[in-house]
Every structure is written in structure tokens, then in C-alpha cells.
């Protein structure tokens, strides 16, 4: 078995491994590795012109690298202030922190007197 064949098998094994991950970041990292190995395999073994396959492979890797960067960027900004942290763990703990942080940015905090009515059923709220 030559090096290129081993490379092709490892690339496909990485695709299989990627499909077993539940966490999206691990899936994307595995897909990038598999895609790069596959591109290397194409370059080493291409008897004919594989420009189309290589171009799609490069696009696949670039998109996944972008999504990995976006994931890292969003998760670095996940610091919750004390009040936000209490609210998250009391009420929104089933929501992804990224989505909860976006919810917090969409609204604003107000202080209301204790036992005050904030909203009534079947009545429109003011915005």
C-alpha cells in the first residue's frame, strides 16, 4: 500500500469520525482535517484533471474554517454578569448560552419594585 492510499483511507476515516461527534466544533474540526487530507490525496493521485473536485474541496474547507472562527468568536463573548448568570441558571438553563446572550443584548434591565405586576394575561404590553 502506498502513502497516497493510506492518506485516502485516513481522510475517509476522518469523515466517519466527524459524523460521530455531538459537539459541532469537533465535527467541523474533523471535517476540515478530512477535507485537507482528501485534497492532499487528490493532488498526489490525480491521473486526470480534478480541478472541480479540488475547487469544491477547498470551498468546503474554507466554509468550515469560517464557521469554526465564528463559533470561537461567539463563545469567547459568553461572559455573563452576575444578574445575567442568576437569570440564566434559574430560568434559561436549557437554552444555549450563545442564544441567551443574544436575548440579553436584545433587551435591557429595569428595576421594578418588589411584588409589582409586570405583565397581565391577555393584555398587550408596551414596547
N, C-alpha and C positions, 0 to 999 in steps of 0.2 A: 504494500500500500504506500503510495507516495504522499508527500506532505500536503499537496493540494486536496487529495481525497480526504485526509484526516481533517483538514480545515473545513471542508464542506460538511462533514459529519458533525463537527463541533458546532458549526453555525446552526445547523438544523436542531441539534440537541438544545442549544440556547433558546431557539424559538419554542420548543416544547417546554423548557423550564420556565420561560416567561409566562406561558399560559397557566402555570400553576400558582402564581402569586396572587394574593388578595389585595395587597397594597399596590396602588397604582404606580408609585415611584419605583418600586422594584421591578414591576412589569416593564416600565418604559426603559429603565437602565438595561435590563436584559435584552430588550428589543434593539436598542442601539448597538450593544455588543454583537448580537446576532447579525444585524444588518451590516456592520463593518466587516465582520468575518466573512459574510457572504460576498460582499463587494471584493474583498481580497481574493476569495476563491474565484470569482468571475475573471478578475484580472489575470490570475495565474493559469487558468484553464481554457480561456475563451478561444475556441478554434475558429469561430466566426465573429462577426461584429455583434457585440452585446450592448451597444450604446443605449438602447431603450431600457433594458434591464438595469444597467448601471445607473442611468439617469433617475429611474424610479426608485432604486435603492438609495441613492444619495438624498432624494427628496424625503423618503421615509425616515432616514436617519436625522436629517435636519429638523423635520417636524417634531420628532420625539425629543431631540435635544432642546428645542424651544419650549416644549411642554414641561420638560424637567426643570428648566430655568424658571418658568412661570410657577411651578409647584414650590420650588425653593424660595422664590421671592414672596409668594403668598404666605408660606409657613414661617418665614422669618418675622413677618409682621403680626404674629399671633399673640403678642404680649397683651394680656388682659389686665386692666386696672382692678383694684380691689373690689369696687362695686360691680364691675362687669363680671369678674370672676365669680362672685357670690351669685349673681343672677344666672350665669351660665350653669353652674353646678346645681342650683336649686330647681331651675325650670327647663333649661335648654340643653341638658347634658347629652341628649340623644342626637343633637344637631352637630354637624361638623363644625369645628372651631372657625374654620375659614368663613363659612356661611354666617355663623353667629357674629363674627367681626364685621362682616358686610352689613348685617342687620343693625349693629350698633352705630355704624357710620351713617346709616340712612336716617336715624332718629336723633333725638337729643334728650339729655337727662333733665328732669324738672323735680323740684322738691314739693311734695304735697303734704299738707297737714295729716297727722295720723288719723285713721278711720274716716277719711274723706272719700266721697264717691267719685271715682274717676270716669266711669262709663256705666251706662244703663242699658239693659237689654231692650232691643227693638227701637233704639233711638240712634239717630245719626250722630257721629262725633264731629267736632270741628277739627280742621287741619291746620 
